Amino acid sequence: MNLGIVGQAIGLFAVTNIDDILILSLFFAQGAGHRGSARRVVLGQYLGFAAILAVAVAAAFGATFLPEAAIPYLGLLPLALGLRAAWQAWQRQGEDNDEQAVAETGPRVLEVAAVTFANGGDNIGVYVPVFATAGVGGMSVYAVVFLILVAVWCFAGRFFATRPVVAKALSRWGHILLPLVLIAIGLLILVEGGAFGL
């Protein structure tokens, strides 16, 4: 195995996924105290990232499942999820117990996967040329390293979400932060991609 490719894969993953640690921390905080929620967050993250990899690998071989013009519209996924979470937080604002303000079951697998995939639309654009020039062997190394690093990212997100100071802040403000972050990500993807002529 070429250590140079491994190092490049680590760097590429870190640069393109740094924002995922914040999102994962918010998802882990949202699921705190709910049985199985950590497993759902990890599964959703893997499912979303596997979809990113699948699209990038296919595009590197010349297949295009998503036309390039459609990628900016992936911002509609986190935007819709953020608006939904904001609506739910607003509906619960009168409840006495802040702990009850958190979603009753924590984040769902498909929600996490959708946010991960939508937030990774720009990753696809970066990965495709790298994969196309790396060849099958190099592409396999990238994929393996990326999938290992998804676990590291999940661990880091959970680690941050469970630090006492961070956990207290996220339990108090997470129901506001998660919708804001999702809406911001959705708008950023739409605006940067020029969706709707923006």
Disulfide bonds with the S-S distance in Angstrom:
none
